[in-house]
Amino acid sequence: MRATITNVSRREFLHEVTAGGGFALAVTLPGATRVAEALMTGTAAASPTDPFNPNVYLQIDADGTVTIVAHRSEMGQGVRTGLPMALADELEADWSKVRIEQAIGDEARFKTGTYVDEPGTQNTDGSRSLRHFLRPLREAGATARAMLEAAAAQRWSVSVTEVEARFHQVLHRPSGRTVAYGDLVAIARDLPVPPKEQVRLKQSSAFRYIGKEIPIVDLFDMTTGRAKYGIDQVQPGMKYAVVARPPVYGGRVTSVDSSAAEAVAGVERVVRLEGTPPPSGFLPLGGVAVVARNTWAAMQGRSKLKITWDDGPNGAYDSTAYRAQLEAAAMRPGKVVRNEGDVDTALAGAARRVTADYYVPHLAHATMEPPAALAVVADGRCEVWAPTQNPQGTRDTVAKVLGIPSDRVRVNVSLLGGGFGRKSKPDFIAEAALLSREVGAPVKVLWTRDDDMHHGYYHTVAAQHLEAGLDARGRTVAWLHRSVFPSIPSTFAPGVTHASDGELSLGCVDLPYDIPNIRCENPEAESHVRIGWYRSVANIQHAFAVNSFASELAHAAGRDPKDYLLELIGPPRHIDLTRGGVKYMNYGDPIDLYPVDTGRLRKVVELVAERAGWGRKLVAGRGLGIGVHRSFVTYVATVVEVQVGKAGEISVPRVDVAVDCGFVVNPDRVRSQMEGACIMGLSNSLYGQVTFRDGRAQQSNFNDYPVVRINAAPRETRIHIVPSADPPGGVGEPGVPPLGPALCNAIFAATGKRIRNLPIGGQLGA
């Protein structure tokens, strides 16, 4: 008798096994994206009962319900809370009457961010959401507040100077009369929108939500199984697909025998997908897809495919041999990207010369939710449901592979089970669209963890060579930094062998040290895999080398590492990085608004050292290490306390982090992001590496690509937020870079052994 397989999602399974406990772990959201689509497309019908829509982000209904559109993607960082709460604060809204709707992908509806001249972007990366859109969202709320006040004044026939919005109603101060927001909708929607220069933002003393501890709006759903991620999406008549992709980047299918796969119960189609030769950008890798009535059948069918592959130009890629090439390149002069003073003369005349070489391997995003996407193609149109960080890029990529105009593609953004940059790349979504068109039905493409590890966009591998000259008093008078790594642009354009200006601006050419002679060089490196942005990007390798080398210089000079670090940073000042031929990108923000401020850098070092008890006596086998880095216009310093056992085992009793991210909207989210960054930084440093042999990634799952688990996590993590009125900086990424070097510096303090190559792995074995 043939067994019947019923599709049961992980949440449905959880519901079944816990049904006796009374939990309802499934949720339906009637009218989801209704407001978002109406605001963005202008399709709402005009009628006397219309809501109040003063801008693309906001709607107020006659019952007082406030709907705020979240135009950035939620992946646990809290952006679906942070931006709406800023708008709600300026609106003087009752947070309990606010609902959030996720925006569909749209090219131009969302207005330009505050500090950048760019089209309205929904791309959630670069730690830009709050720093670029806090002010526009505050202005949107303040504009609506002003219009509601004007509506109340008109209703009462009084001067608008006599009224004031307070907590979801408008007060007439002389009489004490109040009117609810919902009762003002009919008047407010017909009023002219006041010009931005006339809109009055709140003073910080009047903030109701900004700066307060507000739980994220998705927390309950996330912790009870109600939240719907990309992998949870379902449509009637949906098929399930997995893809056998070329095991080597740039490879292709030469032949396939699909007969055994087609004989698997539940398998309906086997489809060839054309690949994209390098550089492939966001386009699919190609291969052979198995389309079935359930996931299990699709996976079993794929396992029975007999495919002959042509590995293409990267079939000989070996990461061990490539490391040797990079390290050799780092020993030779490269393209000069910053040059101040005369480094060669200063090195030659130095009382002491110190050199060190550092290596960081490829890293995988390894998000808890692997890539997954659902697409429906019909009548020359495509609709997708996906956990994407970049809905606009998704729309354009899907339109390109289908050969249809982008306005015929609709992108519905689900919650993301982790992103870290991987889900801003829509290759997996394009696969679903192509397969839906081929089979004439909704198709959900699912990537397994092995797929994710073998076919990702990897964080780059890097070799770095540093030299410094010390004078007779131990002061650093010369600094040479060579950084060599395959570049992200190599994934998108042919012939790219040098890093981009943006990548070199992430911790290399923006060195904030007070040294008279500095030269940074970038030797050539050819890429053999897809290189993509990963949380903190090139700051990871640059902060590791720079902070580790600073500690080595302190040791050579016989100085305390924290004191020497402050000496390297120098006095408080704004650094002019336009000198020395530097093409400095400053994370896309103007340097006058976000200068490289060594005063702020010093402050986080001093604060974290004080809070961590720097200099306290520790038992044998324990040590403290420090690291500091400016990234995404935020300043973070980290002190790690490490314990190293006799057999080389590592534990972390405590981590202290001081962060100056400027104006803080939600302190809870800042702490959460810094805590998560500590875990990710530890994982990268202790275990993280993807190696290649014969062009194939050798790691496949968390058994051979481990992440820090609870027993290896810091026993105590303390986050110290610097109060600041400076413009908001990034929060999602800046906590990662200083953790690795702080950990390795702590290991040196505990054992006397330098760690210059990551991951640490078994380098401390007895």
C-alpha positions, 0 to 999 in steps of 0.5 A: 500500500502506498503511503500518503504524505500530507504537507504539514508545516513546522507550525502546524506540527507544533499546533498538533503536538501542543493542542491539548495545552490550548495554544493556537499557533496559527494566525490569519491577518485579514486585509494584510497589506491592504493599507500598504498597497492603497497608500503606495498605489493610490488605489483607495476609492474616494468616499465620505468614509475614507480614512485620513492618509496624509502621507505614504506611511500613515492612515487613520481610520474613523474608529481611531485605528492608526495604521503605519506602513513599515517599508523596511524588512524585519529580521529580528532587529526591530525595524518594524517597531523602531520606525513606526514608534518614532512616527507614533510619538510625533503623532501623539498616538496611543501605541495600543491603537497602532497597527503595523503593515508591511509594505510591498516592494515599490520603486519610488513611493518611499521618500528619500532618506534624510541624509542621502540623495537617493530614491526611496529605498526599501533595501534593508542593509548597511545599518541605514534604516533609522539613520536615514529614515528617522527624521522622515518618519518623525516629520510624517507623524508631526505633519499628521499631528498638525493637520489633526490640530487644524481639524479640531480648530476648524471643528470648534471654530477656534484658533489653532494656537489654542489646541494641542494633540495629546495621546490620541485626541486633541485638547482645547486648552482654554475650555478643556474640551477634547475630541478623539482622532477618529472623529477628526478624520472627515475634516483632516483628510480634506485639509492641505498638507502643510509644507515641511518647513512649517512642521514642528517636531517635538522636543526630546523632553516631550517624547512618549516612546522615543528613547523608551523601552518598547517591546518589538511588535512581532515579539509575541508572534515570534515566540509563540510560533504565530509569525509567518516567515518566508518558508511558511508561505502557502498558496492554493495549488502550490508545488514544492521545488528543490534545485540541484545547483552546480557544485562549483561556481560557474559550472553547468549541467552537461547531462542529466538522467532524471528517470529515477527522480521522476519515479518518486511518489509525489514528483511531478516535473524535473526542470532544467534551469539555465545558469548564469556564467560568472559574474552572475550577480543576483541571477540564478546559478542554474541546475536541475529542479525537482518539482513535487507535491510536497517537500519530502518528495522533491528532496528524495527526487533530487537525491536520485538525479544522475547529473554530469557537471562541467565544473567550469573555470573555478573547478580547481579552486582550492582555498588552502592554495589560494590562501598562500597566493593571498599571503604572498600578494600581501608581502608585495607592494600593491595599489596605494589607496592612502599615502600620508607622509613618507612611510618608507623613510620613517620605517627605515629610521625607526628605533624598532620595526614590528611586522605581523600578518593576519588571515580571515577565511570565507564565512557563510551567512548561515541564517536560521531560516535558509532561503525560501520563496514562493512565486505565482506567474500567470497572465504576464504577471508575477507575484512573490512572497519572500523573506527579502531584504531588498524588495525593489531589487527582487522586483527588478531581478524577477522582471529581468529573468521573466522578461516582463516589465517590473511594474508587473511584478509584485513583491510581498515581504515576509518576516525574515528568519535572519538576513545578515545580507544574504537575503538582499540577494534575490537569486533564490526568488528568481528561481521560484519565478522561473519554475512557476512560469514553467509548471503553470502553478504556484511554486515554493523553492526551498533551500536546505542548509546544505544548499545554503552552505554550498551555494551562498554569497560568501564573506570574502577571504582576506590576508593582511600584512602590517608594519609599524615603526616605533621611535625610541619612546615606543611611539608609532611613527609609521604604519603600513597596511596591505589588505588583499581580498577578492572584492564584492564587485567581482560578483557583478562585473568581469575583470575586478581584481581590486577592492572597491573604494567602499570596501577599503573605507571599511576599516582600512583607509579610514584608520583613525590613528594619530600617526604622521606616516601612513600608507595603505595598499590593496594588492590584486585578488581574483575571485573564484566564488560569489562574494557578497556583503555579510554583516559588517562586511570588510570591517570584520577583517580590517578591525581584526588586523588593526586592533590586533596589531595595536595590541602587538605594538603596545606589547613591543613598547612595553605599554598597557594595551588600553593606554597605548590604544588611546595614544594611537587614537590621539587627541579629540579631533575630526579627521580629514580623510580627503588627504593622502589620495583617499577615496573615502565613502563614509557609508554613504553619509556626508562627512560634515554630519558624520565626521570621523570623530576621535573624541567619540572613539576615545570615549567608548574606549574609556567607558568600556575600560572603566565598566569592565574593570580594566587592570583588575587582577585575574587568576592564571589562565584569564585575561582581558582584551580590548578592541574598538572600531568605528563602522556605519558611523557608530563607535563601539569598544569591546572588552572580552574576559577570556579563560583558557584551560590547560588543554586550550579550551576557551570560555568567556566569562564576561563581555563589556560593550560601549556603544555610541550610536548617536540618538537612540530610539529604542535602547532595548534594540541597541542592547539586543543588537550588541548582544547578538553581535557578540555571539556572531563575533564569537562564532566567526572567531572561534569556528567560522570558516568555509573551505574549498577543494576542487571548487566545492565548499567543504562545509555543509551544516552546523556540524562542520560550520558551528555557531556559538551555543549556549554553553559557549556563550558569554556568561555575562554580557553588559552593554553600555550606551553612551547618551548622545544628541548626535545624528543616529548611527547604525546599530545592526552591524557595528558590534561585530568588528571589535569582538574578534580582536578583543577576544584574541587580545584577551587570549594573549593576555591569558596565555602569551600566545598571539592569534593572527589567523582565524578561526581560532579552532585548535590553535591553543591545544596543549 
